[in-house]
Amino acid sequence: DADVTQTPRNRITKTGKRIMLECSQTKGHDRMYWYRQDPGLGLRLIYYSFDVKDINKGEISDGYSVSRQAQAKFSLSLESAIPNQTALYFCATSDLGSASYNEQFFGPGTRLTVL
Amino acid sequence: ELKVEQNPLFLSMQEGKNYTIYCNYSTTSDRLYWYRQDPGKSLESLFVLLSNGAVKQEGRLMASLDTKARLSTLHITAAVHDLSATYFCAVLRYNFNKFYFGSGTKLNVKP
């Protein structure tokens, strides 16, 4: 079974709709991240969380919100989707422990299309 | 804000040739990571470089880090078609606990 899972894997929605993307992990990591990937722009950080009570904005948080329901679950919401939020979204986890060197582990991605 | 620049952004090469991808970053960093992404897939970790002078090798790929020059390289030796993918470098700012990614280098190895 995959260590980091994302649902849904693909979603098509309309402008103005509220959308939630979910991420679950079985790695036992405290740190979780949401990124979006656009062609030619690499990955850009939307939000990150170091534990259930710690949520931080990334470089492109406008139009997004998150919820850390448990250590293993981190959800990303688009309150009112717009077409320029069409992108590939990745969840990632990491561990502060020295053995892992903060290496990030990525989920399979969610392809979101906003019409 | 930390900037990470990769070059080239696109690389088309013949099998058997050698080439290097460069990753420059703008401020002091604590760690550098290389990832591979196949089309439509997630990112797969390749290397973690922890300190100045670090060198890691796996098969035909070798990564190195020069923290004084703020430069990491990913060297491809005798490329094969299976190496075709997009390669990303990422830099960790430890105090901020944030990762900054380069734009990626799309590598196409022609048979």
Interface residues (C-beta under 8 A of the other chain):
Chain A: R31 Y33 Y35 G40 L41 G42 L43 R44 L45 Y48 F50 G58 E59 F90 Y101 N102 E103 Q104 F105 F106 G107 P108 G109
Chain B: E1 V4 L9 R31 Y33 K41 S42 L43 E44 S45 V48 L50 F88 A90 L92 Y94 N97 K98 F99 Y100 F101 G102 S103 G104
